[in-house]
Amino acid sequence: MATDKWTIKRISVGFSQYEVEILQEYCKKYGTEKTDVIKVF
């Protein structure tokens, strides 16, 4: 049985304006992308 572990699935996640600002500040500070930060959690 073949499995493709790299298949991408898209989901939607809602954030408050405050959470978006925190995420943007974090990404700017550490030079990372938002998707990479969200993947960790």
PDBQT receptor file of N, H, CA, C and O in Angstrom, charges set to zero:
ATOM      1  N   MET A   1       0.856  -1.181   0.000  1.00  0.00    +0.000 N 
ATOM      2  CA  MET A   1       0.000   0.000   0.000  1.00  0.00    +0.000 C 
ATOM      3  C   MET A   1       0.901   1.243   0.000  1.00  0.00    +0.000 C 
ATOM      4  O   MET A   1       1.751   1.406   0.876  1.00  0.00    +0.000 OA
ATOM      5  N   ALA A   2       0.704   2.100  -0.980  1.00  0.00    +0.000 N 
ATOM      6  H   ALA A   2       0.014   1.967  -1.691  1.00  0.00    +0.000 HD
ATOM      7  CA  ALA A   2       1.502   3.326  -1.074  1.00  0.00    +0.000 C 
ATOM      8  C   ALA A   2       0.801   4.463  -0.338  1.00  0.00    +0.000 C 
ATOM      9  O   ALA A   2      -0.410   4.645  -0.463  1.00  0.00    +0.000 OA
ATOM     10  N   THR A   3       1.565   5.211   0.416  1.00  0.00    +0.000 N 
ATOM     11  H   THR A   3       2.549   5.063   0.517  1.00  0.00    +0.000 HD
ATOM     12  CA  THR A   3       1.015   6.399   1.073  1.00  0.00    +0.000 C 
ATOM     13  C   THR A   3       1.840   7.600   0.673  1.00  0.00    +0.000 C 
ATOM     14  O   THR A   3       3.058   7.499   0.525  1.00  0.00    +0.000 OA
ATOM     15  N   ASP A   4       1.200   8.712   0.501  1.00  0.00    +0.000 N 
ATOM     16  H   ASP A   4       0.211   8.793   0.622  1.00  0.00    +0.000 HD
ATOM     17  CA  ASP A   4       1.890   9.941   0.133  1.00  0.00    +0.000 C 
ATOM     18  C   ASP A   4       1.874  10.865   1.331  1.00  0.00    +0.000 C 
ATOM     19  O   ASP A   4       0.907  11.595   1.545  1.00  0.00    +0.000 OA
ATOM     20  N   LYS A   5       2.948  10.835   2.118  1.00  0.00    +0.000 N 
ATOM     21  H   LYS A   5       3.733  10.242   1.943  1.00  0.00    +0.000 HD
ATOM     22  CA  LYS A   5       2.974  11.639   3.338  1.00  0.00    +0.000 C 
ATOM     23  C   LYS A   5       3.087  13.128   3.042  1.00  0.00    +0.000 C 
ATOM     24  O   LYS A   5       2.948  13.936   3.960  1.00  0.00    +0.000 OA
ATOM     25  N   TRP A   6       3.334  13.518   1.799  1.00  0.00    +0.000 N 
ATOM     26  H   TRP A   6       3.447  12.861   1.053  1.00  0.00    +0.000 HD
ATOM     27  CA  TRP A   6       3.490  14.923   1.440  1.00  0.00    +0.000 C 
ATOM     28  C   TRP A   6       2.219  15.512   0.835  1.00  0.00    +0.000 C 
ATOM     29  O   TRP A   6       2.239  16.637   0.336  1.00  0.00    +0.000 OA
ATOM     30  N   THR A   7       1.126  14.773   0.874  1.00  0.00    +0.000 N 
ATOM     31  H   THR A   7       1.110  13.859   1.279  1.00  0.00    +0.000 HD
ATOM     32  CA  THR A   7      -0.138  15.309   0.392  1.00  0.00    +0.000 C 
ATOM     33  C   THR A   7      -0.551  16.477   1.269  1.00  0.00    +0.000 C 
ATOM     34  O   THR A   7      -0.557  16.370   2.495  1.00  0.00    +0.000 OA
ATOM     35  N   ILE A   8      -0.893  17.577   0.650  1.00  0.00    +0.000 N 
ATOM     36  H   ILE A   8      -0.888  17.665  -0.346  1.00  0.00    +0.000 HD
ATOM     37  CA  ILE A   8      -1.267  18.780   1.396  1.00  0.00    +0.000 C 
ATOM     38  C   ILE A   8      -2.779  18.837   1.565  1.00  0.00    +0.000 C 
ATOM     39  O   ILE A   8      -3.536  18.694   0.604  1.00  0.00    +0.000 OA
ATOM     40  N   LYS A   9      -3.191  19.044   2.779  1.00  0.00    +0.000 N 
ATOM     41  H   LYS A   9      -2.576  19.160   3.559  1.00  0.00    +0.000 HD
ATOM     42  CA  LYS A   9      -4.601  19.250   3.113  1.00  0.00    +0.000 C 
ATOM     43  C   LYS A   9      -4.742  20.664   3.624  1.00  0.00    +0.000 C 
ATOM     44  O   LYS A   9      -3.932  21.096   4.444  1.00  0.00    +0.000 OA
ATOM     45  N   ARG A  10      -5.717  21.385   3.183  1.00  0.00    +0.000 N 
ATOM     46  H   ARG A  10      -6.375  21.034   2.517  1.00  0.00    +0.000 HD
ATOM     47  CA  ARG A  10      -5.922  22.762   3.634  1.00  0.00    +0.000 C 
ATOM     48  C   ARG A  10      -7.053  22.796   4.661  1.00  0.00    +0.000 C 
ATOM     49  O   ARG A  10      -8.078  22.133   4.508  1.00  0.00    +0.000 OA
ATOM     50  N   ILE A  11      -6.836  23.584   5.705  1.00  0.00    +0.000 N 
ATOM     51  H   ILE A  11      -6.003  24.123   5.830  1.00  0.00    +0.000 HD
ATOM     52  CA  ILE A  11      -7.882  23.825   6.693  1.00  0.00    +0.000 C 
ATOM     53  C   ILE A  11      -7.949  25.327   6.950  1.00  0.00    +0.000 C 
ATOM     54  O   ILE A  11      -6.993  26.055   6.680  1.00  0.00    +0.000 OA
ATOM     55  N   SER A  12      -9.045  25.767   7.456  1.00  0.00    +0.000 N 
ATOM     56  H   SER A  12      -9.821  25.175   7.676  1.00  0.00    +0.000 HD
ATOM     57  CA  SER A  12      -9.210  27.175   7.811  1.00  0.00    +0.000 C 
ATOM     58  C   SER A  12      -9.216  27.303   9.329  1.00  0.00    +0.000 C 
ATOM     59  O   SER A  12      -9.814  26.492  10.036  1.00  0.00    +0.000 OA
ATOM     60  N   VAL A  13      -8.547  28.321   9.804  1.00  0.00    +0.000 N 
ATOM     61  H   VAL A  13      -8.061  28.980   9.230  1.00  0.00    +0.000 HD
ATOM     62  CA  VAL A  13      -8.475  28.572  11.238  1.00  0.00    +0.000 C 
ATOM     63  C   VAL A  13      -8.791  30.046  11.458  1.00  0.00    +0.000 C 
ATOM     64  O   VAL A  13      -8.268  30.909  10.754  1.00  0.00    +0.000 OA
ATOM     65  N   GLY A  14      -9.635  30.327  12.420  1.00  0.00    +0.000 N 
ATOM     66  H   GLY A  14     -10.060  29.626  12.992  1.00  0.00    +0.000 HD
ATOM     67  CA  GLY A  14      -9.985  31.709  12.708  1.00  0.00    +0.000 C 
ATOM     68  C   GLY A  14      -9.137  32.277  13.833  1.00  0.00    +0.000 C 
ATOM     69  O   GLY A  14      -8.932  31.631  14.860  1.00  0.00    +0.000 OA
ATOM     70  N   PHE A  15      -8.645  33.498  13.627  1.00  0.00    +0.000 N 
ATOM     71  H   PHE A  15      -8.812  34.024  12.793  1.00  0.00    +0.000 HD
ATOM     72  CA  PHE A  15      -7.871  34.200  14.632  1.00  0.00    +0.000 C 
ATOM     73  C   PHE A  15      -8.502  35.561  14.882  1.00  0.00    +0.000 C 
ATOM     74  O   PHE A  15      -9.051  36.174  13.966  1.00  0.00    +0.000 OA
ATOM     75  N   SER A  16      -8.425  36.027  16.102  1.00  0.00    +0.000 N 
ATOM     76  H   SER A  16      -7.979  35.529  16.846  1.00  0.00    +0.000 HD
ATOM     77  CA  SER A  16      -8.870  37.384  16.406  1.00  0.00    +0.000 C 
ATOM     78  C   SER A  16      -7.818  38.356  15.864  1.00  0.00    +0.000 C 
ATOM     79  O   SER A  16      -6.700  37.947  15.553  1.00  0.00    +0.000 OA
ATOM     80  N   GLN A  17      -8.166  39.613  15.752  1.00  0.00    +0.000 N 
ATOM     81  H   GLN A  17      -9.075  39.945  16.005  1.00  0.00    +0.000 HD
ATOM     82  CA  GLN A  17      -7.213  40.618  15.282  1.00  0.00    +0.000 C 
ATOM     83  C   GLN A  17      -5.995  40.663  16.200  1.00  0.00    +0.000 C 
ATOM     84  O   GLN A  17      -4.864  40.791  15.732  1.00  0.00    +0.000 OA
ATOM     85  N   TYR A  18      -6.225  40.559  17.486  1.00  0.00    +0.000 N 
ATOM     86  H   TYR A  18      -7.144  40.454  17.867  1.00  0.00    +0.000 HD
ATOM     87  CA  TYR A  18      -5.129  40.552  18.462  1.00  0.00    +0.000 C 
ATOM     88  C   TYR A  18      -4.166  39.387  18.200  1.00  0.00    +0.000 C 
ATOM     89  O   TYR A  18      -2.949  39.567  18.216  1.00  0.00    +0.000 OA
ATOM     90  N   GLU A  19      -4.717  38.198  17.960  1.00  0.00    +0.000 N 
ATOM     91  H   GLU A  19      -5.706  38.051  17.947  1.00  0.00    +0.000 HD
ATOM     92  CA  GLU A  19      -3.884  37.027  17.706  1.00  0.00    +0.000 C 
ATOM     93  C   GLU A  19      -3.079  37.180  16.416  1.00  0.00    +0.000 C 
ATOM     94  O   GLU A  19      -1.921  36.769  16.352  1.00  0.00    +0.000 OA
ATOM     95  N   VAL A  20      -3.683  37.761  15.403  1.00  0.00    +0.000 N 
ATOM     96  H   VAL A  20      -4.625  38.095  15.455  1.00  0.00    +0.000 HD
ATOM     97  CA  VAL A  20      -2.984  37.994  14.140  1.00  0.00    +0.000 C 
ATOM     98  C   VAL A  20      -1.810  38.943  14.354  1.00  0.00    +0.000 C 
ATOM     99  O   VAL A  20      -0.722  38.721  13.823  1.00  0.00    +0.000 OA
ATOM    100  N   GLU A  21      -2.029  39.982  15.120  1.00  0.00    +0.000 N 
ATOM    101  H   GLU A  21      -2.913  40.162  15.552  1.00  0.00    +0.000 HD
ATOM    102  CA  GLU A  21      -0.959  40.940  15.390  1.00  0.00    +0.000 C 
ATOM    103  C   GLU A  21       0.196  40.286  16.150  1.00  0.00    +0.000 C 
ATOM    104  O   GLU A  21       1.362  40.539  15.846  1.00  0.00    +0.000 OA
ATOM    105  N   ILE A  22      -0.122  39.460  17.122  1.00  0.00    +0.000 N 
ATOM    106  H   ILE A  22      -1.069  39.255  17.368  1.00  0.00    +0.000 HD
ATOM    107  CA  ILE A  22       0.908  38.746  17.883  1.00  0.00    +0.000 C 
ATOM    108  C   ILE A  22       1.695  37.825  16.953  1.00  0.00    +0.000 C 
ATOM    109  O   ILE A  22       2.923  37.777  17.019  1.00  0.00    +0.000 OA
ATOM    110  N   LEU A  23       1.001  37.104  16.099  1.00  0.00    +0.000 N 
ATOM    111  H   LEU A  23       0.003  37.143  16.045  1.00  0.00    +0.000 HD
ATOM    112  CA  LEU A  23       1.644  36.199  15.156  1.00  0.00    +0.000 C 
ATOM    113  C   LEU A  23       2.557  36.968  14.198  1.00  0.00    +0.000 C 
ATOM    114  O   LEU A  23       3.681  36.541  13.935  1.00  0.00    +0.000 OA
ATOM    115  N   GLN A  24       2.083  38.083  13.687  1.00  0.00    +0.000 N 
ATOM    116  H   GLN A  24       1.170  38.430  13.901  1.00  0.00    +0.000 HD
ATOM    117  CA  GLN A  24       2.887  38.895  12.774  1.00  0.00    +0.000 C 
ATOM    118  C   GLN A  24       4.138  39.437  13.467  1.00  0.00    +0.000 C 
ATOM    119  O   GLN A  24       5.224  39.428  12.888  1.00  0.00    +0.000 OA
ATOM    120  N   GLU A  25       3.985  39.902  14.688  1.00  0.00    +0.000 N 
ATOM    121  H   GLU A  25       3.103  39.909  15.159  1.00  0.00    +0.000 HD
ATOM    122  CA  GLU A  25       5.132  40.413  15.440  1.00  0.00    +0.000 C 
ATOM    123  C   GLU A  25       6.160  39.312  15.690  1.00  0.00    +0.000 C 
ATOM    124  O   GLU A  25       7.364  39.535  15.559  1.00  0.00    +0.000 OA
ATOM    125  N   TYR A  26       5.685  38.140  16.045  1.00  0.00    +0.000 N 
ATOM    126  H   TYR A  26       4.707  37.959  16.151  1.00  0.00    +0.000 HD
ATOM    127  CA  TYR A  26       6.576  37.003  16.288  1.00  0.00    +0.000 C 
ATOM    128  C   TYR A  26       7.358  36.667  15.024  1.00  0.00    +0.000 C 
ATOM    129  O   TYR A  26       8.574  36.479  15.066  1.00  0.00    +0.000 OA
ATOM    130  N   CYS A  27       6.654  36.595  13.907  1.00  0.00    +0.000 N 
ATOM    131  H   CYS A  27       5.666  36.748  13.872  1.00  0.00    +0.000 HD
ATOM    132  CA  CYS A  27       7.298  36.245  12.637  1.00  0.00    +0.000 C 
ATOM    133  C   CYS A  27       8.333  37.288  12.229  1.00  0.00    +0.000 C 
ATOM    134  O   CYS A  27       9.406  36.948  11.731  1.00  0.00    +0.000 OA
ATOM    135  N   LYS A  28       8.011  38.530  12.437  1.00  0.00    +0.000 N 
ATOM    136  H   LYS A  28       7.139  38.807  12.842  1.00  0.00    +0.000 HD
ATOM    137  CA  LYS A  28       8.954  39.601  12.113  1.00  0.00    +0.000 C 
ATOM    138  C   LYS A  28      10.195  39.510  13.004  1.00  0.00    +0.000 C 
ATOM    139  O   LYS A  28      11.321  39.655  12.530  1.00  0.00    +0.000 OA
ATOM    140  N   LYS A  29       9.976  39.269  14.287  1.00  0.00    +0.000 N 
ATOM    141  H   LYS A  29       9.061  39.150  14.672  1.00  0.00    +0.000 HD
ATOM    142  CA  LYS A  29      11.076  39.202  15.243  1.00  0.00    +0.000 C 
ATOM    143  C   LYS A  29      12.026  38.041  14.950  1.00  0.00    +0.000 C 
ATOM    144  O   LYS A  29      13.245  38.192  15.028  1.00  0.00    +0.000 OA
ATOM    145  N   TYR A  30      11.460  36.885  14.615  1.00  0.00    +0.000 N 
ATOM    146  H   TYR A  30      10.470  36.761  14.552  1.00  0.00    +0.000 HD
ATOM    147  CA  TYR A  30      12.267  35.687  14.438  1.00  0.00    +0.000 C 
ATOM    148  C   TYR A  30      12.522  35.331  12.972  1.00  0.00    +0.000 C 
ATOM    149  O   TYR A  30      13.182  34.331  12.691  1.00  0.00    +0.000 OA
ATOM    150  N   GLY A  31      12.014  36.128  12.040  1.00  0.00    +0.000 N 
ATOM    151  H   GLY A  31      11.477  36.941  12.268  1.00  0.00    +0.000 HD
ATOM    152  CA  GLY A  31      12.260  35.903  10.620  1.00  0.00    +0.000 C 
ATOM    153  C   GLY A  31      11.705  34.597  10.101  1.00  0.00    +0.000 C 
ATOM    154  O   GLY A  31      12.366  33.887   9.344  1.00  0.00    +0.000 OA
ATOM    155  N   THR A  32      10.495  34.282  10.507  1.00  0.00    +0.000 N 
ATOM    156  H   THR A  32       9.958  34.859  11.122  1.00  0.00    +0.000 HD
ATOM    157  CA  THR A  32       9.868  33.036  10.083  1.00  0.00    +0.000 C 
ATOM    158  C   THR A  32       8.528  33.316   9.417  1.00  0.00    +0.000 C 
ATOM    159  O   THR A  32       8.001  34.425   9.502  1.00  0.00    +0.000 OA
ATOM    160  N   GLU A  33       7.986  32.310   8.759  1.00  0.00    +0.000 N 
ATOM    161  H   GLU A  33       8.415  31.409   8.689  1.00  0.00    +0.000 HD
ATOM    162  CA  GLU A  33       6.686  32.423   8.101  1.00  0.00    +0.000 C 
ATOM    163  C   GLU A  33       5.563  32.019   9.060  1.00  0.00    +0.000 C 
ATOM    164  O   GLU A  33       5.759  31.188   9.947  1.00  0.00    +0.000 OA
ATOM    165  N   LYS A  34       4.404  32.611   8.870  1.00  0.00    +0.000 N 
ATOM    166  H   LYS A  34       4.245  33.286   8.149  1.00  0.00    +0.000 HD
ATOM    167  CA  LYS A  34       3.258  32.302   9.743  1.00  0.00    +0.000 C 
ATOM    168  C   LYS A  34       2.899  30.826   9.685  1.00  0.00    +0.000 C 
ATOM    169  O   LYS A  34       2.608  30.219  10.716  1.00  0.00    +0.000 OA
ATOM    170  N   THR A  35       2.917  30.242   8.494  1.00  0.00    +0.000 N 
ATOM    171  H   THR A  35       3.153  30.735   7.657  1.00  0.00    +0.000 HD
ATOM    172  CA  THR A  35       2.561  28.826   8.383  1.00  0.00    +0.000 C 
ATOM    173  C   THR A  35       3.517  27.935   9.164  1.00  0.00    +0.000 C 
ATOM    174  O   THR A  35       3.104  26.928   9.737  1.00  0.00    +0.000 OA
ATOM    175  N   ASP A  36       4.812  28.311   9.187  1.00  0.00    +0.000 N 
ATOM    176  H   ASP A  36       5.148  29.130   8.722  1.00  0.00    +0.000 HD
ATOM    177  CA  ASP A  36       5.773  27.510   9.941  1.00  0.00    +0.000 C 
ATOM    178  C   ASP A  36       5.522  27.589  11.440  1.00  0.00    +0.000 C 
ATOM    179  O   ASP A  36       5.695  26.599  12.151  1.00  0.00    +0.000 OA
ATOM    180  N   VAL A  37       5.115  28.754  11.923  1.00  0.00    +0.000 N 
ATOM    181  H   VAL A  37       4.974  29.558  11.346  1.00  0.00    +0.000 HD
ATOM    182  CA  VAL A  37       4.806  28.906  13.344  1.00  0.00    +0.000 C 
ATOM    183  C   VAL A  37       3.559  28.104  13.695  1.00  0.00    +0.000 C 
ATOM    184  O   VAL A  37       3.528  27.417  14.716  1.00  0.00    +0.000 OA
ATOM    185  N   ILE A  38       2.556  28.187  12.871  1.00  0.00    +0.000 N 
ATOM    186  H   ILE A  38       2.581  28.745  12.042  1.00  0.00    +0.000 HD
ATOM    187  CA  ILE A  38       1.288  27.494  13.139  1.00  0.00    +0.000 C 
ATOM    188  C   ILE A  38       1.482  25.973  13.083  1.00  0.00    +0.000 C 
ATOM    189  O   ILE A  38       0.849  25.252  13.854  1.00  0.00    +0.000 OA
ATOM    190  N   LYS A  39       2.323  25.484  12.209  1.00  0.00    +0.000 N 
ATOM    191  H   LYS A  39       2.838  26.070  11.583  1.00  0.00    +0.000 HD
ATOM    192  CA  LYS A  39       2.579  24.042  12.101  1.00  0.00    +0.000 C 
ATOM    193  C   LYS A  39       3.122  23.443  13.397  1.00  0.00    +0.000 C 
ATOM    194  O   LYS A  39       2.863  22.277  13.697  1.00  0.00    +0.000 OA
ATOM    195  N   VAL A  40       3.865  24.224  14.157  1.00  0.00    +0.000 N 
ATOM    196  H   VAL A  40       4.075  25.170  13.913  1.00  0.00    +0.000 HD
ATOM    197  CA  VAL A  40       4.460  23.745  15.400  1.00  0.00    +0.000 C 
ATOM    198  C   VAL A  40       3.389  23.377  16.419  1.00  0.00    +0.000 C 
ATOM    199  O   VAL A  40       3.550  22.437  17.198  1.00  0.00    +0.000 OA
ATOM    200  N   PHE A  41       2.300  24.130  16.401  1.00  0.00    +0.000 N 
ATOM    201  H   PHE A  41       2.169  24.893  15.768  1.00  0.00    +0.000 HD
ATOM    202  CA  PHE A  41       1.251  23.903  17.371  1.00  0.00    +0.000 C 
ATOM    203  C   PHE A  41       0.215  23.032  16.777  1.00  0.00    +0.000 C 
ATOM    204  O   PHE A  41      -0.774  22.712  17.436  1.00  0.00    +0.000 OA
TER     205      PHE A  41
